[in-house]
Each structure stands twice: as C-alpha cells, then as structure tokens.
Amino acid sequence: MAEYNIVVLPGDGIGAEVTESAVNVLKAAAKQHGFSINLESHDIGGTSYDSHGTPATDETLNACKSADAVFLGAVGGPKWDHLTGAHRPESGLLGLRKAMGVYANLRPVTIYPGLEKYSPLKENRLEGVDVLVVRELTGGLYFGQPKGESKDENGKRRAVDTMAYDEDEIRRIAHRGFDMARKRRGKIASVDKANVLSSSRLWRDVVNEVAEEYSDVELEHILVDNCAMQLINRPADFDVILTENMFGDILSDEAAMLSGSIGLLPSASLGDGNGLYEPVHGSAPDIAGKNIANPLAAIQSIAMMLRYTLNEAEAADAIEKAIEEVICQGYRCADLADKDDTVLGTTEMTSKVIEVMSKAKTVAS
C-alpha cells in the first residue's frame, strides 16, 4: 500500500475550516482507493506570527521541504495589516514557495454545468471555457532586488520594487506551460509587456526559443492589458495562459470570476520535487467561524495533489466527479445560491461530496 506524508498548514481566517474539509475528503479518498496518509500540521501566516513571532518558522519550512506534498489553507487578514516586511503573513507564503522551489503555479478555470448564471458574463461567452493559467512563482517583482522603502535627503519617502528575471527562470516555466498545452488543446498564450519592459522582452525571446521544441503547440504572444480585456471578450479562445508572477497573480483572479466565484478555484504550485496545493481564495476573516465558506476550491486542490504529486489519478477523478455531481444536484454554498438551490454550510457540503464519492465507489465495485 502506498503511503504519503502530507504537511497541513491551516493558516488564517477560513483557512482552518476549508483545510479541515480538504483533509476529510483526502482521508475518504485514501480509504476508498487503497493508500494511506500521514498528516503533520504546522502554523503559518498570521497565526504563526502570533505564536512564534514569525510567519513561517524554520521547523515549518523544513517539514514542508521533506513532505511528499503540502496543503495550505490561506494566510493574512486585517489583524496583521500593521506588520511590515518579513513579519507580514504573506511573507511566510512567499518564503514557503521559495524554500520548496515551487516555481510553477497552475490555476485551472472551468465552468460547471448549471453555474453559468452566476458568472458576470453572459452565458454565450462562457461556452467552452477551459483555461489553465501557468504562472511563474518565484521571480519577478515580488522577489526582485533591490526592494524597500527609504527617504531622500529632504525626508521625502520613496519605495522601489524590481522586476527581474534571468533566462533560466523563464525557460523552465515556459517548458512547463508548453508541456501542459501539449496535453490539452495545444494552444498557449504567452503574456508580457514587451512594448515597455525589458524583462518582458527577454521573456518573449526565451519563450520563442522554447517554442521551437514544440511544433505541435500554437503560440500566441499577447500584452497583459490586452489579455485582461480578451479574457472577458473571448475567454473560450484561451487554453494555456503562460505568465510571469505579478501578471499571473492578477489575471488568474480575473479568470476565476468567469466561474462566478473565487471559492471554486484550486491551485497547484510545482517544482522539481514535491508540490504545494491551496485554494485561490484568501482568508476571508469576515466569514471565519460561521460555517459558510465554500470548501470546493480546497477540495479540488486535494484532487490536484492526488493527480500531480501523488500519482493517484483514480482518486483525483473520483473527487472531481463528485464535486460536479453535487453541483448538478443543485447544492450550493452561500457564495453561489439562489431561491432554487439548496444551500449547505462548509461541513455539510464536505459531507455531501464524500457521500457522493462513497456511492460512486460502491457502484463501481
């Protein structure tokens, strides 16, 4: 029997609630599909700062580096907005990504049948939408140096951030994007701002070099501002969107709204070893503890973990099919519901997914 060591980082706000949901589904999948899991939990983000004075301890980072996979809930919240620099909760997440060497962030966006009405777009624009954003995760503006605030001789405040990439960083994420496109519909849109930024001109040059190895993949270069517009105008035309760190952060949240709620979007962060999995949404402290957070993004992130890191594709399929079945049956969380739907809380939605998984496994057996 395969055995996997998973580090769980509940984080802040609703992170603990959706993490509990995700772990319960993972346990059910393990039982149904014949593998075992060992779980180890650590603080991260604001919760870690409150307990340890840092958003990510060395013990946490070392545990994550040695695990087979890591699941993260969410970090941050107004409680910690007064913190600066390395003390901020988000700094713990950035440090975690860097420590694990996870440079490729995958964010899939699909439209579940029956949820078209919740999107801000007209239904005719949503037909056929199936997008995968492949975002570079450890370079660019968020990590470039120099960085920080200062004052000049007159006391005027000044801040600087540096967008920096070398060709190796670009080449490895480009290969990841082209590999994904080859397994999908064979199209990739590489996003940059090459008309303004030197880093984007290098990005475009290296992507073109990588493209020569993928004659079966259709490459389109698109400026980031035009991509933001076309995601609304013609979202079904996109297959894989390849982008640097900050552009990907923004565009993937925009793409998430095609589905009607960011509460439905999972993500995987991959490198050359283990993987980090987390829902796209934030910590939402205003609804924490109310049992109304949508756990489906977290549960879908578990499916991605099973598929991309643990190689348990059958279990991943079972989770994804169960989520689709639950949605088709008219069950919703509070972020996506109207008078015709049955609204479930976080724990009830999780139980419903597990119930459908169990029934499907019984029928298959």
C-alpha positions in Angstrom: 0.0 0.0 0.0 1.4 3.4 -1.0 2.0 5.8 2.0 2.3 9.5 1.7 3.5 12.2 4.2 1.4 15.4 4.0 2.1 18.6 5.8 -1.1 20.6 6.5 -0.9 24.4 7.0 -4.4 25.7 8.0 -3.3 29.3 8.2 -5.6 32.2 9.0 -9.3 33.1 8.8 -11.4 30.5 6.9 -8.1 28.6 6.2 -8.7 26.3 9.1 -12.3 25.5 8.0 -11.6 24.7 4.4 -8.4 22.8 5.4 -10.5 20.5 7.6 -12.8 19.9 4.7 -9.9 19.1 2.4 -8.3 16.7 4.8 -11.6 14.9 5.4 -12.0 14.4 1.7 -8.4 13.2 1.4 -8.9 10.7 4.2 -12.1 9.4 2.4 -10.2 9.1 -0.9 -7.3 7.2 0.8 -9.8 4.7 2.4 -11.7 4.2 -0.9 -8.7 3.9 -3.2 -6.2 1.9 -1.1 -3.4 4.3 0.0 -2.5 5.7 3.4 -1.6 9.2 4.6 0.4 10.6 7.5 -0.6 14.1 8.4 1.6 16.7 10.2 0.1 20.2 11.0 2.0 23.5 11.3 1.2 27.1 11.8 1.8 29.6 9.0 1.0 33.3 8.3 -0.6 35.5 11.0 -1.3 32.5 13.2 2.4 31.6 13.2 3.4 35.2 13.9 1.1 35.3 16.9 2.6 32.1 18.3 6.2 32.2 17.1 7.0 35.8 16.1 7.5 34.8 12.5 5.0 33.9 9.7 6.9 30.7 9.0 9.4 29.0 11.3 12.4 27.0 10.2 10.7 23.9 11.6 7.7 24.5 9.3 9.8 25.2 6.2 11.9 22.1 6.8 8.9 19.9 7.3 7.4 21.2 4.1 10.6 20.6 2.2 10.7 16.9 3.3 7.0 16.1 2.9 5.5 14.4 -0.2 3.1 17.2 -0.6 1.9 20.3 1.3 -1.7 21.7 1.7 -2.2 25.3 2.6 -5.5 26.9 3.7 -5.0 30.7 3.4 -2.9 33.5 5.1 -3.4 37.1 6.1 -6.1 39.4 7.4 -6.7 42.9 8.8 -5.4 41.8 12.2 -1.9 41.8 10.8 -2.0 44.7 8.4 0.1 46.8 10.8 3.1 44.4 10.3 5.8 45.2 7.8 8.3 43.4 5.7 9.3 39.9 6.7 6.7 39.9 9.6 3.7 40.1 7.3 1.7 36.8 6.9 2.1 36.9 3.1 5.9 36.9 3.6 5.6 33.4 5.1 3.8 32.2 2.0 6.4 33.7 -0.3 9.2 32.2 1.8 7.5 28.8 1.7 7.3 28.9 -2.1 10.9 29.9 -2.3 12.1 27.2 0.2 10.2 24.5 -1.6 11.4 25.6 -5.0 7.9 25.6 -6.4 8.2 27.8 -9.4 5.1 26.9 -11.5 1.6 27.8 -10.3 -1.2 26.0 -12.1 -4.7 27.6 -11.8 -7.4 25.8 -13.8 -10.7 27.6 -14.6 -13.7 25.6 -15.8 -17.4 26.4 -15.8 -19.5 23.7 -14.1 -22.9 22.9 -15.8 -25.6 24.9 -14.0 -23.3 27.6 -12.7 -23.2 29.8 -15.8 -25.8 32.1 -14.4 -23.5 33.1 -11.5 -20.8 34.4 -13.8 -20.9 38.2 -14.5 -20.5 37.3 -18.2 -23.4 36.4 -20.5 -23.8 32.6 -20.9 -23.0 32.6 -24.6 -19.5 33.9 -23.8 -18.9 31.0 -21.3 -19.5 28.1 -23.6 -16.4 26.0 -23.9 -14.3 27.9 -21.3 -11.5 25.7 -20.0 -8.4 27.8 -19.1 -5.2 26.8 -17.3 -3.1 29.7 -16.0 0.6 28.7 -15.7 2.2 31.4 -13.5 5.9 31.8 -12.7 6.0 31.9 -8.9 9.5 32.6 -7.5 10.8 35.5 -9.6 9.7 38.9 -10.9 8.5 41.9 -9.0 7.7 40.0 -5.8 11.3 38.7 -5.3 13.5 41.1 -7.3 16.1 43.2 -5.6 16.6 46.0 -4.6 13.3 46.3 -2.8 12.1 48.5 0.1 11.3 52.0 1.3 13.6 54.9 2.1 13.8 58.6 2.5 15.9 61.1 0.5 17.9 63.9 2.0 14.8 66.1 2.2 12.8 63.4 4.0 10.7 62.5 1.0 9.5 58.9 1.2 10.4 56.6 -1.7 9.7 53.0 -2.5 11.2 50.6 -5.0 10.4 47.1 -6.3 12.4 45.4 -9.0 11.1 43.2 -11.7 13.9 40.8 -12.6 14.1 37.5 -14.5 17.0 35.5 -15.9 16.6 33.3 -18.9 16.8 30.1 -16.9 13.8 31.1 -14.8 11.8 31.9 -17.9 12.9 28.8 -19.8 11.8 26.4 -17.1 8.3 27.9 -16.7 7.9 28.1 -20.4 8.7 24.4 -20.7 6.1 23.7 -18.0 3.5 25.7 -19.9 4.2 24.1 -23.3 4.1 20.6 -21.7 0.7 21.4 -20.2 -0.6 22.8 -23.6 0.6 19.7 -25.4 -1.6 17.6 -23.0 -4.6 19.9 -23.5 -5.8 21.6 -26.7 -2.3 22.6 -28.0 -2.6 26.3 -27.6 -0.6 28.7 -25.4 -0.9 32.4 -24.9 2.3 33.9 -23.5 1.6 37.2 -21.6 4.1 40.0 -21.3 4.5 43.8 -21.6 7.3 43.7 -24.2 6.4 47.1 -25.6 7.5 48.7 -22.3 9.5 46.3 -20.1 13.0 44.9 -20.7 12.2 41.9 -18.6 9.2 41.2 -20.9 11.3 41.4 -24.0 13.7 38.8 -22.6 10.6 36.8 -21.6 9.3 36.9 -25.2 12.7 36.0 -26.7 13.1 32.9 -24.4 9.6 31.7 -25.0 10.2 31.9 -28.7 13.3 29.8 -28.2 11.4 27.2 -26.2 8.6 27.1 -28.8 10.9 25.7 -31.4 10.8 22.4 -29.4 7.0 22.3 -29.5 6.0 22.5 -33.2 2.6 20.9 -32.2 1.7 23.8 -29.9 0.3 27.0 -31.3 1.9 30.0 -29.7 0.3 33.5 -29.3 2.1 36.5 -27.7 -0.3 38.9 -26.0 0.3 42.0 -24.0 -1.0 41.8 -20.4 -3.5 44.7 -20.8 -4.9 43.1 -24.0 -5.1 39.7 -22.3 -7.1 41.2 -19.4 -9.6 42.5 -22.0 -9.7 39.3 -24.1 -10.3 37.1 -21.0 -13.7 38.9 -20.8 -14.3 39.3 -24.5 -13.3 35.8 -25.7 -12.5 33.5 -22.8 -13.2 30.3 -24.6 -10.4 31.0 -27.1 -7.7 30.6 -24.3 -6.2 27.2 -23.5 -3.0 27.7 -21.5 -2.0 31.2 -20.4 1.7 31.5 -19.6 2.7 34.4 -17.5 5.2 35.9 -15.1 4.5 36.3 -11.4 2.6 39.5 -10.9 0.7 39.4 -14.2 -0.4 35.8 -13.3 -1.5 36.9 -9.9 -3.9 39.4 -11.3 -5.1 37.6 -14.4 -5.8 34.3 -12.5 -8.1 36.2 -10.1 -9.8 37.8 -13.1 -10.2 34.4 -14.8 -11.6 33.0 -11.5 -14.6 35.2 -11.8 -15.6 33.5 -15.1 -16.8 30.7 -12.9 -18.9 33.0 -10.8 -16.9 32.6 -7.5 -13.3 32.5 -6.5 -14.5 29.9 -4.0 -14.4 27.3 -6.7 -10.8 27.7 -7.9 -8.0 25.4 -6.8 -4.3 25.7 -7.5 -1.1 23.7 -7.6 2.4 25.0 -7.1 5.0 22.7 -8.6 8.8 22.5 -8.9 11.1 19.6 -9.4 10.1 17.8 -6.2 7.0 17.9 -4.1 4.1 20.3 -4.5 2.2 22.9 -2.6 -1.6 23.0 -3.0 -4.1 25.7 -1.9 -7.4 27.2 -2.9 -7.0 30.5 -4.8 -9.2 32.5 -2.4 -7.9 34.4 0.6 -8.5 34.1 4.4 -11.9 35.9 4.3 -11.8 36.8 8.1 -15.3 38.4 7.9 -16.9 34.9 7.4 -14.5 32.9 9.5 -16.1 30.6 12.1 -19.6 30.9 10.5 -19.5 27.6 8.6 -20.4 29.3 5.4 -17.1 29.3 3.5 -17.2 27.3 0.2 -14.8 24.3 0.6 -14.9 23.2 -3.0 -11.7 25.1 -4.1 -9.8 23.4 -1.2 -11.3 20.0 -2.1 -10.4 20.5 -5.7 -6.9 21.4 -4.6 -6.7 18.0 -3.0 -7.7 16.4 -6.3 -4.8 18.3 -8.0 -2.4 17.0 -5.3 -3.5 13.4 -5.9 -3.1 13.9 -9.7 0.1 15.9 -10.0 2.2 14.8 -7.0 0.9 11.6 -5.5 0.0 10.0 -8.9 -3.3 8.8 -7.6 -5.3 9.7 -10.7 -8.3 7.5 -10.0 -8.8 9.1 -6.6 -8.4 12.6 -8.2 -11.1 11.7 -10.8 -13.4 10.5 -8.1 -13.2 13.8 -6.2 -13.7 15.9 -9.3 -16.7 13.8 -10.5 -18.2 14.0 -7.0 -17.9 17.8 -7.0 -19.6 18.1 -10.4 -22.4 15.7 -9.3 -23.0 17.7 -6.1 -23.3 20.9 -8.1 -25.6 19.3 -10.7 -27.8 18.1 -7.9 -28.4 21.8 -7.0 -26.3 22.0 -3.8 -24.5 25.3 -3.3 -22.7 27.2 -0.6 -23.7 30.8 0.3 -21.4 32.4 -2.3 -23.3 30.7 -5.1 -27.0 30.3 -4.4 -30.4 31.5 -5.4 -34.0 30.5 -4.5 -33.9 27.3 -6.5 -30.8 25.9 -4.8 -30.2 24.0 -1.6 -27.7 26.0 0.4 -25.2 24.0 2.5 -22.6 25.1 5.1 -18.9 24.2 4.9 -19.2 20.9 6.8 -22.4 19.9 5.1 -21.0 20.5 1.6 -17.9 18.4 2.5 -20.1 15.6 3.8 -22.1 15.7 0.6 -19.0 15.3 -1.6 -17.8 12.4 0.5 -21.2 10.8 0.3 -21.3 11.0 -3.5 -17.7 9.6 -3.7 -18.7 6.7 -1.5 -21.8 5.9 -3.5 -19.9 6.0 -6.8 -17.2 3.7 -5.4 -19.8 1.2 -4.2 -21.4 1.2 -7.6 -18.1 0.8 -9.4 -17.2 -2.1 -7.1 
